[in-house]
Amino acid sequence: MDRTALAWKVVPRLPKWMVAASFRLLADMTWLCRTAEVKRLEANLAKVVPEATPRQLRRISRRGMGRHLRYYREALTMGTLSPEGINRRVRLENHDKVLAEIGPSRQAILVLGHMGNWDAAGAWACQNIAPVTTVAERIKPESVYADFVRMRNQIGMTIIPIKKGEPTLPRLIEATKSPDPFLICILADRDLSKGGVEVDWFGRKALMGAGPAALALATGLPLYPVSMPATRKGYVLRFHRKVDVPTGLDKAAQIQAMTQQWANALGRAIRQSPSDWHMFQRVFVEDLDPVRLDAIREEVRNDEPA
């Protein structure tokens, strides 16, 4: 049995104080070791809070690593929580307006960033709004991927498995054909595929996923950005204003404009609570490999109809 499989079995059985203390220690040790993950996190956060001094930035990144490990600690026990336990962890903002707008159909698309605990958001939504469907890239080792899928299934989520480079839009469109209530939730604040949309973010260029806007256009479903800053005992699930669908533009320009809208909403939320943004990959264009980026852009141009 590998260490990850052992953690899924052992951690839920340990006293909560012991688990919390252990993960806080692991977060601090990882941060003190100045791993590549920590350096990438700080490089991303430096663009979010450019006015921060080096000392302030390190303080923010240390808190961020703690929040990141808190997410994994909670993931290991999420499947054991009661409905009441899930509701106690989540405080709502602006959800009444969203529910009024989507009406009794309870069908909508939510776009999230790597902020807070998106599994807690999914668990809350499944039991209070509608069943959640999302995608998950198959990762190695397969056992880790299977454990996360199992946990998300336990809390009511449906997972569409995808492979790197595999188109996801057709499978998401198929999932929206159900007459029953559903939410499609997509984490899209990072995209390195040829479908990525370049937006202005924190005064720089960044690549975001085109999926939320493309899915909204293809299905006519409303699209809402959602942010999730942490509190001491849980999270605030904050629903932002519905993304407008611009008229008089071609499809590509509509996707660009809609993606910029939700990126703006998430950007403001991240700016207010930067320690809650767990981004350990390169998302800003200036940090990407220019050769690879040029190849992606050329592939996009070649795929466009004449």
Phi, psi and omega in degrees: 000127180283171185296323181294315178299322179296320180297319179299328182275322189271314188305315180298342182267350183274157175301141184300321182296324180291318179295314181299316180295320181295318181287327174296319179295318179297319179298315181294320179296317178299316181294318181293332180284352178053051180293169178301324177300313182297318181295321178291319177302313181294323178296321177291315182294330179298333178278334179283320181235070185296341180278352182292139173287163176306320180294317179296321180296319179294325178294318179295317182291327177295316175298320180298319178295323177297319179291325179296313179290332174298320177302313181293323176299316180290327179299323182294339182244000185302319183292348181264355184284144174281164174305321178295321179296321178294314181296327179293335183277345188239126173250139190258147171223127174070013182287332180298319180295319180296315180298323178293323182287321183277342174069195185292344179295329181051047179236125182197167176246131176245133176247128183238163170252177177281075188223133178067229181228096184292336176289323175296321177298316179295320180296316179297315182297320181301322185264351182240339180238293184192159176302143184256134172242136178212176180249155176216126178287134176294126181239166177248144001288152182303329182296324179294314178301314181297322180295318180291321177297319180298316179298317182291326174296321180299327182267007172104002183272147173257128184252127173263110181284139178226158173254154180302130181088356181272133180294136182256337186303314180301323181288325177290320177300318179299322181292339181275358183278356178290139176282349183277162176300144177198157170236132171260117182247129184228126169276120190222018180276018174205132178205119179248013178275174180289349179268004182297146180252130180275124181233164173272124186216120181055037178077011180226172175269138179219156179258126178241161179288137178277347188305311182303312180293317180298320180293319178298318179293321183288332187249342184078007180281148178289149182240125181236130169285145179226130174244164187210072175291153182273152168243181182296323184250354184189225186214156171257118177266105189251117177269128181261171183303142180302140179287128179284145175263111183289149178251164178076014180237156173285172187300316181298319180290325176297315179298318178300311183294319180292321178295320177297323179299308183288330176296323177298316181297313179293324179299318178296320179294319179293320179300322180288332183217067187298332181293343181273356181267108185264074183248108184251012178241170179280125181237336180273139186302321182296341180266352184275158176294115184297327179294314180294320181295318178297323179294320178297315181295321178295321178296320177298314180298321181290334179279343182289141179294148181288000000 
